[in-house]
Amino acid sequence: MAALFLVNFVRFVLIGLEVLIFARVLLSWVDPAGRGGIARFVVQTTEPLLAPVRRLLPRTGMFDLSPLVVLLVLGAILRAVG
């Protein structure tokens, strides 16, 4: 029973992170400076995941591919978990 709870909790957290990263991508089109309260929360929550990946990836001009890479990794972990 505890193992099932743990698996569901991990899946819930991973899906929540995916939603936040997707929201960050959408917010980058609407409010790139992140001036709103929700935008600040999304940026502060996702930046610890995106910054290390952004440093590893080569520069691609104005495109930031780090959300795509993080979403792919989170999706792979989500599939492996359950």
MMTF fields as JSON, N, C-alpha, C and O atoms, coordinates in Angstrom:
{
  "mmtfVersion": "1.0.0",
  "mmtfProducer": "UNKNOWN",
  "numBonds": 327,
  "numAtoms": 328,
  "numGroups": 82,
  "numChains": 1,
  "numModels": 1,
  "chainsPerModel": [1],
  "groupsPerChain": [82],
  "chainIdList": ["A"],
  "bondAtomList": [4, 2, 8, 6, 12, 10, 16, 14, 20, 18, 24, 22, 28, 26, 32, 30, 36, 34, 40, 38, 44, 42, 48, 46, 52, 50, 56, 54, 60, 58, 64, 62, 68, 66, 72, 70, 76, 74, 80, 78, 84, 82, 88, 86, 92, 90, 96, 94, 100, 98, 104, 102, 108, 106, 112, 110, 116, 114, 120, 118, 124, 122, 128, 126, 132, 130, 136, 134, 140, 138, 144, 142, 148, 146, 152, 150, 156, 154, 160, 158, 164, 162, 168, 166, 172, 170, 176, 174, 180, 178, 184, 182, 188, 186, 192, 190, 196, 194, 200, 198, 204, 202, 208, 206, 212, 210, 216, 214, 220, 218, 224, 222, 228, 226, 232, 230, 236, 234, 240, 238, 244, 242, 248, 246, 252, 250, 256, 254, 260, 258, 264, 262, 268, 266, 272, 270, 276, 274, 280, 278, 284, 282, 288, 286, 292, 290, 296, 294, 300, 298, 304, 302, 308, 306, 312, 310, 316, 314, 320, 318, 324, 322],
  "bondOrderList": [1, 1, 1, 1, 1, 1, 1, 1, 1, 1, 1, 1, 1, 1, 1, 1, 1, 1, 1, 1, 1, 1, 1, 1, 1, 1, 1, 1, 1, 1, 1, 1, 1, 1, 1, 1, 1, 1, 1, 1, 1, 1, 1, 1, 1, 1, 1, 1, 1, 1, 1, 1, 1, 1, 1, 1, 1, 1, 1, 1, 1, 1, 1, 1, 1, 1, 1, 1, 1, 1, 1, 1, 1, 1, 1, 1, 1, 1, 1, 1, 1],
  "groupList": [{"groupName": "MET", "atomNameList": ["N", "CA", "C", "O"], "elementList": ["N", "C", "C", "O"], "formalChargeList": [0, 0, 0, 0], "bondAtomList": [1, 0, 2, 1, 3, 2], "bondOrderList": [1, 1, 2], "singleLetterCode": "M", "chemCompType": "L-PEPTIDE LINKING"}, {"groupName": "ALA", "atomNameList": ["N", "CA", "C", "O"], "elementList": ["N", "C", "C", "O"], "formalChargeList": [0, 0, 0, 0], "bondAtomList": [1, 0, 2, 1, 3, 2], "bondOrderList": [1, 1, 2], "singleLetterCode": "A", "chemCompType": "L-PEPTIDE LINKING"}, {"groupName": "LEU", "atomNameList": ["N", "CA", "C", "O"], "elementList": ["N", "C", "C", "O"], "formalChargeList": [0, 0, 0, 0], "bondAtomList": [1, 0, 2, 1, 3, 2], "bondOrderList": [1, 1, 2], "singleLetterCode": "L", "chemCompType": "L-PEPTIDE LINKING"}, {"groupName": "PHE", "atomNameList": ["N", "CA", "C", "O"], "elementList": ["N", "C", "C", "O"], "formalChargeList": [0, 0, 0, 0], "bondAtomList": [1, 0, 2, 1, 3, 2], "bondOrderList": [1, 1, 2], "singleLetterCode": "F", "chemCompType": "L-PEPTIDE LINKING"}, {"groupName": "VAL", "atomNameList": ["N", "CA", "C", "O"], "elementList": ["N", "C", "C", "O"], "formalChargeList": [0, 0, 0, 0], "bondAtomList": [1, 0, 2, 1, 3, 2], "bondOrderList": [1, 1, 2], "singleLetterCode": "V", "chemCompType": "L-PEPTIDE LINKING"}, {"groupName": "ASN", "atomNameList": ["N", "CA", "C", "O"], "elementList": ["N", "C", "C", "O"], "formalChargeList": [0, 0, 0, 0], "bondAtomList": [1, 0, 2, 1, 3, 2], "bondOrderList": [1, 1, 2], "singleLetterCode": "N", "chemCompType": "L-PEPTIDE LINKING"}, {"groupName": "ARG", "atomNameList": ["N", "CA", "C", "O"], "elementList": ["N", "C", "C", "O"], "formalChargeList": [0, 0, 0, 0], "bondAtomList": [1, 0, 2, 1, 3, 2], "bondOrderList": [1, 1, 2], "singleLetterCode": "R", "chemCompType": "L-PEPTIDE LINKING"}, {"groupName": "ILE", "atomNameList": ["N", "CA", "C", "O"], "elementList": ["N", "C", "C", "O"], "formalChargeList": [0, 0, 0, 0], "bondAtomList": [1, 0, 2, 1, 3, 2], "bondOrderList": [1, 1, 2], "singleLetterCode": "I", "chemCompType": "L-PEPTIDE LINKING"}, {"groupName": "GLY", "atomNameList": ["N", "CA", "C", "O"], "elementList": ["N", "C", "C", "O"], "formalChargeList": [0, 0, 0, 0], "bondAtomList": [1, 0, 2, 1, 3, 2], "bondOrderList": [1, 1, 2], "singleLetterCode": "G", "chemCompType": "PEPTIDE LINKING"}, {"groupName": "GLU", "atomNameList": ["N", "CA", "C", "O"], "elementList": ["N", "C", "C", "O"], "formalChargeList": [0, 0, 0, 0], "bondAtomList": [1, 0, 2, 1, 3, 2], "bondOrderList": [1, 1, 2], "singleLetterCode": "E", "chemCompType": "L-PEPTIDE LINKING"}, {"groupName": "SER", "atomNameList": ["N", "CA", "C", "O"], "elementList": ["N", "C", "C", "O"], "formalChargeList": [0, 0, 0, 0], "bondAtomList": [1, 0, 2, 1, 3, 2], "bondOrderList": [1, 1, 2], "singleLetterCode": "S", "chemCompType": "L-PEPTIDE LINKING"}, {"groupName": "TRP", "atomNameList": ["N", "CA", "C", "O"], "elementList": ["N", "C", "C", "O"], "formalChargeList": [0, 0, 0, 0], "bondAtomList": [1, 0, 2, 1, 3, 2], "bondOrderList": [1, 1, 2], "singleLetterCode": "W", "chemCompType": "L-PEPTIDE LINKING"}, {"groupName": "ASP", "atomNameList": ["N", "CA", "C", "O"], "elementList": ["N", "C", "C", "O"], "formalChargeList": [0, 0, 0, 0], "bondAtomList": [1, 0, 2, 1, 3, 2], "bondOrderList": [1, 1, 2], "singleLetterCode": "D", "chemCompType": "L-PEPTIDE LINKING"}, {"groupName": "PRO", "atomNameList": ["N", "CA", "C", "O"], "elementList": ["N", "C", "C", "O"], "formalChargeList": [0, 0, 0, 0], "bondAtomList": [1, 0, 2, 1, 3, 2], "bondOrderList": [1, 1, 2], "singleLetterCode": "P", "chemCompType": "L-PEPTIDE LINKING"}, {"groupName": "GLN", "atomNameList": ["N", "CA", "C", "O"], "elementList": ["N", "C", "C", "O"], "formalChargeList": [0, 0, 0, 0], "bondAtomList": [1, 0, 2, 1, 3, 2], "bondOrderList": [1, 1, 2], "singleLetterCode": "Q", "chemCompType": "L-PEPTIDE LINKING"}, {"groupName": "THR", "atomNameList": ["N", "CA", "C", "O"], "elementList": ["N", "C", "C", "O"], "formalChargeList": [0, 0, 0, 0], "bondAtomList": [1, 0, 2, 1, 3, 2], "bondOrderList": [1, 1, 2], "singleLetterCode": "T", "chemCompType": "L-PEPTIDE LINKING"}],
  "groupTypeList": [0, 1, 1, 2, 3, 2, 4, 5, 3, 4, 6, 3, 4, 2, 7, 8, 2, 9, 4, 2, 7, 3, 1, 6, 4, 2, 2, 10, 11, 4, 12, 13, 1, 8, 6, 8, 8, 7, 1, 6, 3, 4, 4, 14, 15, 15, 9, 13, 2, 2, 1, 13, 4, 6, 6, 2, 2, 13, 6, 15, 8, 0, 3, 12, 2, 10, 13, 2, 4, 4, 2, 2, 4, 2, 8, 1, 7, 2, 6, 1, 4, 8],
  "groupIdList": [1, 2, 3, 4, 5, 6, 7, 8, 9, 10, 11, 12, 13, 14, 15, 16, 17, 18, 19, 20, 21, 22, 23, 24, 25, 26, 27, 28, 29, 30, 31, 32, 33, 34, 35, 36, 37, 38, 39, 40, 41, 42, 43, 44, 45, 46, 47, 48, 49, 50, 51, 52, 53, 54, 55, 56, 57, 58, 59, 60, 61, 62, 63, 64, 65, 66, 67, 68, 69, 70, 71, 72, 73, 74, 75, 76, 77, 78, 79, 80, 81, 82],
  "secStructList": [7, 2, 2, 2, 2, 2, 2, 2, 2, 2, 2, 2, 2, 2, 2, 2, 2, 2, 2, 2, 2, 2, 2, 2, 2, 2, 2, 2, 2, 2, 7, 6, 6, 7, 7, 1, 2, 2, 2, 2, 2, 2, 2, 2, 2, 2, 2, 2, 2, 2, 2, 2, 2, 2, 2, 2, 1, 7, 7, 7, 6, 6, 7, 7, 7, 2, 2, 2, 2, 2, 2, 2, 2, 2, 2, 2, 2, 2, 2, 2, 2, 7],
  "xCoordList": [0.814, 0.0, 0.861, 0.57, 1.923, 2.813, 3.557, 3.809, 3.907, 4.612, 3.718, 4.181, 2.454, 1.516, 1.352, 1.297, 1.273, 1.186, 2.424, 2.31, 3.604, 4.847, 4.914, 5.31, 4.533, 4.531, 3.571, 3.91, 2.375, 1.407, 1.889, 1.679, 2.53, 3.051, 4.141, 4.146, 5.059, 6.131, 5.536, 5.973, 4.551, 3.898, 3.223, 3.294, 2.568, 1.903, 2.911, 2.654, 4.049, 5.077, 5.65, 5.841, 5.922, 6.473, 5.495, 5.901, 4.234, 3.224, 3.099, 2.946, 3.164, 3.127, 4.299, 4.125, 5.494, 6.663, 6.503, 6.868, 5.956, 5.716, 4.758, 4.986, 3.706, 2.729, 3.387, 3.146, 4.212, 4.891, 5.862, 5.961, 6.579, 7.516, 6.752, 7.159, 5.662, 4.835, 4.272, 4.21, 3.863, 3.373, 4.482, 4.222, 5.699, 6.827, 7.055, 7.342, 6.93, 7.076, 5.995, 6.279, 4.762, 3.672, 3.855, 3.598, 4.291, 4.513, 5.644, 5.634, 6.612, 7.707, 7.208, 7.843, 6.082, 5.501, 4.649, 4.607, 3.969, 3.026, 3.711, 3.537, 4.483, 5.122, 6.581, 6.922, 7.455, 8.84, 9.616, 10.548, 9.247, 9.962, 9.512, 10.218, 8.372, 7.882, 7.502, 7.896, 6.741, 6.402, 5.246, 5.151, 4.368, 3.215, 3.589, 4.654, 2.702, 2.956, 3.025, 3.899, 2.1, 2.101, 3.338, 3.962, 3.688, 4.867, 6.133, 7.003, 6.238, 7.412, 7.481, 8.554, 6.318, 6.287, 6.73, 7.521, 6.228, 6.577, 8.069, 8.726, 8.605, 10.027, 10.889, 11.86, 10.551, 11.346, 11.269, 12.22, 10.157, 10.003, 10.733, 11.285, 10.743, 11.326, 12.789, 13.489, 13.258, 14.649, 15.684, 16.672, 15.519, 16.51, 16.611, 17.651, 15.57, 15.618, 16.186, 16.921, 15.848, 16.218, 17.634, 18.295, 18.11, 19.421, 20.58, 21.417, 20.672, 21.795, 21.745, 22.781, 20.553, 20.423, 20.798, 21.444, 20.395, 20.707, 22.215, 22.721, 22.939, 24.401, 25.062, 26.107, 24.46, 25.056, 24.8, 25.619, 23.678, 23.323, 24.098, 24.409, 24.414, 25.069, 24.084, 22.872, 24.606, 23.768, 23.072, 23.698, 21.781, 21.005, 20.333, 19.23, 20.992, 20.414, 19.327, 19.542, 18.152, 17.081, 16.213, 15.279, 16.502, 15.712, 16.336, 17.539, 15.508, 15.941, 15.359, 14.152, 16.234, 15.786, 15.774, 15.413, 16.158, 16.214, 14.844, 14.787, 13.729, 12.444, 12.113, 11.543, 12.467, 12.211, 12.999, 12.46, 14.263, 15.106, 14.576, 14.485, 14.227, 13.723, 12.394, 12.163, 11.515, 10.242, 10.45, 9.739, 11.411, 11.706, 12.241, 11.859, 13.119, 13.671, 12.582, 12.493, 11.754, 10.667, 9.681, 9.183, 9.401, 8.511, 9.092, 8.368, 10.405, 11.043, 10.991, 10.725, 11.246, 11.172, 9.735, 9.513, 8.781, 7.379, 6.984, 6.259, 7.448, 7.151, 7.849, 7.306, 9.05, 9.778, 9.146, 9.178, 8.574, 7.985, 6.695, 6.443, 5.887, 4.617, 3.946, 2.86],
  "yCoordList": [-1.187, 0.0, 1.256, 2.21, 1.26, 2.422, 2.616, 3.748, 1.513, 1.615, 2.253, 3.06, 1.891, 2.478, 3.974, 4.763, 4.359, 5.782, 6.524, 7.612, 5.949, 6.584, 6.745, 7.801, 5.717, 5.798, 6.875, 7.66, 6.915, 7.936, 9.335, 10.275, 9.48, 10.787, 11.263, 12.424, 10.372, 10.721, 11.091, 12.062, 10.338, 10.661, 12.029, 12.808, 12.327, 13.614, 14.76, 15.775, 14.604, 15.641, 15.829, 16.962, 14.739, 14.837, 15.509, 16.334, 15.169, 15.795, 17.277, 18.11, 17.61, 19.012, 19.798, 20.932, 19.208, 19.868, 20.058, 21.102, 19.049, 19.187, 20.338, 21.118, 20.446, 21.531, 22.889, 23.839, 22.986, 24.252, 24.649, 25.826, 23.679, 23.99, 24.411, 25.339, 23.737, 24.132, 25.535, 26.329, 25.845, 27.188, 28.215, 29.338, 27.848, 28.781, 29.073, 30.212, 28.061, 28.287, 29.236, 30.169, 29.001, 29.887, 31.297, 32.274, 31.409, 32.733, 33.484, 34.715, 32.767, 33.446, 34.176, 35.121, 33.741, 34.445, 35.62, 36.651, 35.481, 36.492, 37.535, 38.736, 37.087, 37.974, 37.557, 36.936, 37.888, 37.413, 37.93, 37.27, 39.089, 39.639, 38.993, 39.101, 38.333, 37.668, 38.643, 38.469, 39.666, 40.709, 40.336, 40.863, 39.451, 39.081, 38.114, 37.497, 37.993, 37.102, 35.644, 34.905, 35.234, 33.84, 33.578, 32.523, 34.545, 34.375, 34.253, 33.436, 35.056, 34.959, 33.591, 33.0, 33.095, 31.773, 30.686, 29.813, 30.737, 29.722, 29.786, 28.75, 30.993, 31.133, 30.641, 29.916, 31.02, 30.598, 29.092, 28.495, 28.477, 27.04, 26.235, 25.176, 26.72, 25.946, 26.265, 25.455, 27.404, 27.784, 26.802, 26.554, 26.222, 25.24, 24.002, 23.344, 23.687, 22.56, 22.975, 22.214, 24.172, 24.604, 25.168, 24.989, 25.836, 26.496, 25.528, 25.825, 24.388, 23.478, 22.923, 22.748, 22.651, 22.132, 23.225, 22.95, 24.454, 25.576, 25.78, 26.131, 25.564, 25.712, 24.613, 24.841, 23.417, 22.295, 22.367, 21.902, 22.943, 22.992, 24.082, 25.118, 23.85, 24.928, 26.064, 25.853, 27.252, 28.416, 28.216, 27.812, 28.498, 28.341, 29.65, 29.651, 30.747, 32.04, 32.413, 32.399, 32.749, 33.196, 32.055, 32.295, 30.836, 29.692, 29.04, 28.784, 28.777, 28.087, 26.674, 26.478, 25.706, 24.32, 23.576, 22.4, 24.235, 23.551, 23.055, 21.972, 23.779, 23.201, 21.904, 20.983, 21.834, 20.613, 19.446, 18.351, 19.67, 18.604, 18.151, 16.952, 19.109, 18.751, 18.017, 17.056, 18.451, 17.745, 16.318, 15.407, 16.115, 14.759, 13.879, 12.714, 14.434, 13.663, 13.345, 12.218, 14.341, 14.097, 13.062, 12.225, 13.118, 12.135, 10.734, 9.771, 10.613, 9.304, 8.768, 7.585, 9.64, 9.215, 8.818, 7.835, 9.583, 9.285, 7.918, 7.16, 7.61, 6.305, 5.172, 4.076, 5.454, 4.425, 4.156, 3.029, 5.196, 5.046, 4.25, 3.393, 4.542, 3.845, 3.709, 3.134],
  "zCoordList": [0.0, 0.0, 0.0, -0.721, 0.808, 0.874, -0.445, -0.858, -1.104, -2.383, -3.445, -4.251, -3.44, -4.392, -4.143, -5.087, -2.877, -2.537, -3.023, -3.586, -2.811, -3.218, -4.735, -5.229, -5.468, -6.933, -7.418, -8.304, -6.838, -7.23, -6.875, -7.641, -5.725, -5.328, -6.288, -6.695, -6.648, -7.587, -8.941, -9.56, -9.408, -10.682, -10.606, -11.556, -9.482, -9.299, -9.367, -10.015, -8.706, -8.708, -10.111, -10.554, -10.808, -12.158, -13.124, -13.942, -13.035, -13.893, -13.546, -14.439, -12.26, -11.849, -12.414, -12.861, -12.398, -12.982, -14.482, -15.022, -15.156, -16.591, -16.881, -17.806, -16.108, -16.297, -16.048, -16.793, -15.01, -14.724, -15.828, -16.172, -16.384, -17.466, -18.72, -19.418, -18.998, -20.134, -19.919, -20.858, -18.685, -18.376, -18.547, -18.98, -18.218, -18.404, -19.87, -20.241, -20.705, -22.149, -22.645, -23.396, -22.228, -22.649, -22.098, -22.802, -20.865, -20.276, -20.97, -21.005, -21.519, -22.213, -23.458, -23.925, -23.989, -25.141, -24.683, -25.356, -23.549, -23.093, -22.208, -22.419, -21.229, -20.264, -20.091, -19.084, -21.059, -20.989, -19.775, -19.314, -19.258, -18.105, -16.797, -15.794, -16.777, -15.572, -14.476, -13.323, -14.826, -13.858, -12.95, -11.841, -13.378, -12.56, -11.45, -11.475, -10.481, -9.352, -9.758, -9.307, -10.61, -11.076, -11.924, -11.815, -12.769, -13.62, -12.78, -13.081, -11.735, -10.855, -10.175, -10.054, -9.732, -9.096, -10.076, -9.719, -11.293, -12.293, -12.615, -12.711, -12.782, -13.099, -11.938, -12.156, -10.722, -9.565, -9.338, -8.834, -9.703, -9.509, -10.574, -10.277, -11.798, -12.895, -13.166, -13.774, -12.737, -13.037, -12.493, -13.183, -11.29, -10.834, -11.74, -11.762, -12.467, -13.411, -14.762, -15.391, -15.203, -16.552, -16.641, -17.664, -15.609, -15.67, -15.929, -16.782, -15.236, -15.532, -16.958, -17.599, -17.44, -18.809, -19.807, -20.818, -19.524, -20.403, -20.504, -21.57, -19.404, -19.429, -20.254, -20.863, -20.279, -21.017, -22.521, -23.313, -22.912, -24.324, -25.044, -24.457, -26.33, -27.093, -27.368, -27.382, -27.581, -27.886, -29.226, -30.207, -29.26, -30.499, -30.888, -31.435, -30.607, -30.94, -29.96, -28.748, -30.484, -29.608, -29.084, -28.319, -29.478, -29.042, -27.815, -27.78, -26.811, -25.6, -25.64, -25.494, -25.839, -25.961, -24.63, -24.588, -23.555, -22.261, -21.793, -21.211, -22.008, -21.596, -22.335, -21.75, -23.607, -24.373, -23.799, -23.635, -23.495, -22.953, -21.592, -21.325, -20.736, -19.403, -19.512, -18.779, -20.414, -20.598, -21.092, -20.668, -21.979, -22.459, -21.33, -21.213, -20.505, -19.386, -18.359, -17.872, -18.033, -17.082, -17.626, -16.874, -18.921, -19.536, -19.462, -19.206, -19.687, -19.599, -18.172, -17.957, -17.2, -15.801, -15.44, -14.734, -15.924, -15.647, -16.221, -15.576, -17.404, -17.999, -17.237, -17.1, -16.75, -16.006, -14.637, -14.142, -14.035, -12.716, -12.769, -11.923, -13.769, -13.708, -14.991, -15.062]
}
